[in-house]
Amino acid sequence: MPSPAIDDYLKTIYHHTEWQTDRITPSQLAAELGLAPSSVTEMVQKLAAQGLVSHRPYGPVSLTPEGEQRAAAIIRRHRLIETWLVREFGYSWDEVHDEAEVLEHAISDRLLEGIDDRLGRPRFDPHGDAIPDAAGTVHREAFVLLAAAPTGHAGRVLRVSDRDPELLRAVEAAGVEVGAEVTVTDAASLRIADLDVALPAGAAEAIWLSA
């Protein structure tokens, strides 16, 4: 049955391994959701009983195929709504997350399909995160976190994390956009269109480039 609480757990687990390979631990899950570890442990046990996650005591949590399919469906809703709000209503990329959190549980499948069609079936949201298609499939190219990219690495900005709205605004003010062609000059700056751009603190851990 639909459940916003379950969907939030599945989304968080899904999102954790999109841009790196380490599976999420219960303590990380509790921190991400802002919940007590005991509450998370109880819910993870319930999700495991429903066949949505795989988990052993004190070990990391991963989605089962059924859990991944359900997570991809709600992620699809969230990211299509974010894209819709930016393109159709003029929202900035730092404003859309909270609105999408509310709307993803409210709109019908019919409306979601209409939004997807109107937007031209986009593959990525405003932050560069992949939008799963109706079958739950995503298409991503090889990537590298800016903090791990060597000096001289050239590539496109694939994604900027939406975790911190203030950082998003600072990154945008610096002139960094998803899709921009950049060259890494050092850990704190990029070259964009022959200009050296200083990055705000924390940006290197929030920007992903094509590998």
C-alpha positions as CSV (number, residue, x, y, z in Angstrom):
1,M,0.0,0.0,0.0
2,P,1.2,3.6,-0.6
3,S,2.9,5.0,2.4
4,P,4.8,8.3,2.4
5,A,7.0,7.0,5.3
6,I,8.0,3.9,3.5
7,D,8.6,5.9,0.3
8,D,10.9,8.3,2.2
9,Y,13.0,5.4,3.5
10,L,13.2,3.8,0.1
11,K,14.1,7.1,-1.6
12,T,16.9,7.7,0.9
13,I,18.4,4.2,0.4
14,Y,18.1,4.5,-3.4
15,H,19.7,8.0,-3.5
16,H,22.6,7.0,-1.2
17,T,24.2,4.7,-3.8
18,E,23.4,6.7,-7.0
19,W,26.7,8.6,-7.0
20,Q,28.9,6.3,-5.0
21,T,29.0,2.5,-4.2
22,D,29.0,2.2,-0.4
23,R,25.6,0.9,0.9
24,I,23.9,2.9,3.6
25,T,24.1,1.9,7.2
26,P,21.2,2.2,9.7
27,S,23.0,5.0,11.5
28,Q,23.4,6.9,8.2
29,L,19.8,6.3,7.4
30,A,18.7,7.7,10.8
31,A,20.9,10.8,10.2
32,E,19.6,11.4,6.7
33,L,15.9,11.1,7.9
34,G,16.4,12.9,11.1
35,L,15.0,10.0,13.2
36,A,16.1,8.1,16.2
37,P,18.2,5.0,15.4
38,S,15.7,2.8,17.3
39,S,12.9,4.0,15.0
40,V,14.9,3.3,11.9
41,T,15.9,-0.2,13.1
42,E,12.2,-1.0,13.6
43,M,11.2,0.3,10.2
44,V,14.1,-1.4,8.4
45,Q,12.9,-4.7,10.0
46,K,9.4,-4.0,8.7
47,L,10.7,-3.2,5.2
48,A,12.7,-6.4,5.2
49,A,9.6,-8.4,6.2
50,Q,7.8,-6.8,3.2
51,G,10.6,-7.8,0.9
52,L,11.6,-4.3,0.1
53,V,15.1,-4.2,1.6
54,S,17.9,-6.7,2.5
55,H,19.5,-6.2,5.9
56,R,21.4,-8.2,8.5
57,P,21.9,-7.0,12.1
58,Y,24.4,-4.2,12.4
59,G,25.1,-4.4,8.6
60,P,24.2,-2.0,5.8
61,V,20.8,-1.8,4.1
62,S,20.2,-2.4,0.4
63,L,17.1,-2.4,-1.7
64,T,15.7,-5.7,-3.1
65,P,14.6,-5.6,-6.8
66,E,11.0,-4.9,-5.6
67,G,12.2,-2.2,-3.3
68,E,14.3,-0.6,-6.0
69,Q,11.4,-0.6,-8.4
70,R,9.2,1.2,-5.9
71,A,12.0,3.6,-5.0
72,A,12.6,4.4,-8.7
73,A,8.9,5.2,-9.1
74,I,8.8,7.7,-6.3
75,I,12.1,9.2,-7.4
76,R,10.7,9.6,-10.9
77,R,7.7,11.5,-9.4
78,H,9.9,13.8,-7.3
79,R,12.3,14.7,-10.1
80,L,9.7,15.2,-12.8
81,I,7.9,17.5,-10.4
82,E,11.1,19.4,-9.7
83,T,11.8,19.8,-13.5
84,W,8.2,20.9,-14.1
85,L,8.4,23.6,-11.4
86,V,11.6,25.0,-12.8
87,R,10.5,25.0,-16.4
88,E,6.9,25.9,-16.1
89,F,6.7,28.0,-13.0
90,G,10.1,29.7,-12.8
91,Y,11.3,28.1,-9.6
92,S,15.0,28.2,-9.0
93,W,16.9,24.9,-8.5
94,D,17.3,25.6,-4.7
95,E,13.5,26.0,-4.2
96,V,12.0,22.9,-5.8
97,H,13.0,20.1,-3.4
98,D,10.5,20.9,-0.6
99,E,7.6,21.6,-3.0
100,A,8.3,18.3,-4.7
101,E,8.3,16.5,-1.4
102,V,4.7,17.5,-0.9
103,L,3.5,17.1,-4.4
104,E,5.0,13.7,-5.1
105,H,2.4,12.1,-2.8
106,A,-0.5,14.1,-4.1
107,I,-0.6,14.0,-7.9
108,S,-2.2,11.2,-9.9
109,D,-0.4,8.8,-12.3
110,R,-2.4,10.4,-15.1
111,L,-1.1,13.9,-14.2
112,L,2.5,12.6,-13.9
113,E,2.3,11.1,-17.4
114,G,1.0,14.4,-18.7
115,I,3.8,16.3,-17.1
116,D,6.4,13.9,-18.5
117,D,4.9,14.3,-22.0
118,R,4.7,18.1,-21.8
119,L,8.3,18.3,-20.7
120,G,9.5,16.1,-23.6
121,R,10.4,13.0,-21.5
122,P,13.4,14.6,-19.7
123,R,16.2,12.3,-18.6
124,F,17.6,14.6,-15.9
125,D,16.2,17.0,-13.3
126,P,17.5,20.5,-12.8
127,H,20.3,19.3,-10.5
128,G,21.5,16.7,-13.0
129,D,20.0,13.6,-11.2
130,A,18.7,11.0,-13.6
131,I,14.9,10.7,-13.9
132,P,14.0,7.0,-14.0
133,D,11.7,6.1,-16.9
134,A,8.3,4.5,-16.4
135,A,10.0,1.1,-16.2
136,G,12.4,2.3,-13.5
137,T,15.4,2.4,-15.8
138,V,18.0,5.2,-15.6
139,H,20.7,6.3,-18.0
140,R,23.9,7.7,-16.5
141,E,27.4,8.2,-17.9
142,A,30.6,7.6,-16.1
143,F,31.3,10.3,-13.4
144,V,33.8,11.6,-10.9
145,L,33.3,13.7,-7.8
146,L,35.0,17.0,-8.2
147,A,36.9,16.4,-5.0
148,A,38.5,13.3,-6.5
149,A,39.2,14.8,-10.0
150,P,42.8,15.5,-10.7
151,T,44.1,19.0,-11.7
152,G,43.6,19.4,-15.5
153,H,40.6,17.1,-15.7
154,A,38.2,18.3,-18.3
155,G,34.5,17.4,-18.4
156,R,30.9,18.5,-18.1
157,V,29.1,19.3,-14.9
158,L,26.8,16.3,-14.5
159,R,25.2,17.0,-11.2
160,V,25.2,19.4,-8.3
161,S,23.8,18.0,-5.0
162,D,20.5,19.5,-3.8
163,R,21.2,18.7,-0.2
164,D,22.1,22.3,0.8
165,P,20.0,25.1,-0.8
166,E,22.5,27.8,0.4
167,L,25.3,26.0,-1.3
168,L,23.3,25.6,-4.5
169,R,22.7,29.4,-4.5
170,A,26.5,30.0,-4.0
171,V,27.4,27.5,-6.8
172,E,24.9,29.2,-9.1
173,A,26.3,32.6,-8.2
174,A,29.8,31.4,-9.0
175,G,28.6,30.6,-12.6
176,V,28.6,26.8,-12.3
177,E,25.6,25.1,-14.1
178,V,24.7,21.6,-15.0
179,G,26.0,20.9,-18.5
180,A,28.8,23.4,-18.4
181,E,32.2,22.4,-19.9
182,V,34.8,22.9,-17.2
183,T,38.5,22.2,-16.4
184,V,39.7,21.5,-12.9
185,T,42.4,24.0,-11.9
186,D,42.6,23.0,-8.3
187,A,40.5,21.7,-5.4
188,A,38.8,25.1,-5.0
189,S,38.4,26.4,-8.6
190,L,37.3,25.5,-12.1
191,R,38.0,27.1,-15.5
192,I,34.8,27.9,-17.3
193,A,35.0,29.5,-20.8
194,D,38.6,30.6,-20.2
195,L,37.7,32.2,-16.8
196,D,39.0,30.8,-13.5
197,V,36.0,30.5,-11.1
198,A,36.5,30.3,-7.4
199,L,34.2,27.8,-5.8
200,P,32.4,28.2,-2.4
201,A,33.4,26.1,0.5
202,G,32.0,22.5,0.3
203,A,31.4,22.7,-3.5
204,A,34.0,20.1,-4.4
205,E,32.0,17.5,-2.4
206,A,28.8,18.5,-4.1
207,I,29.7,18.6,-7.8
208,W,30.1,15.6,-10.1
209,L,31.8,15.8,-13.5
210,S,31.8,13.5,-16.5
211,A,34.7,11.0,-16.2
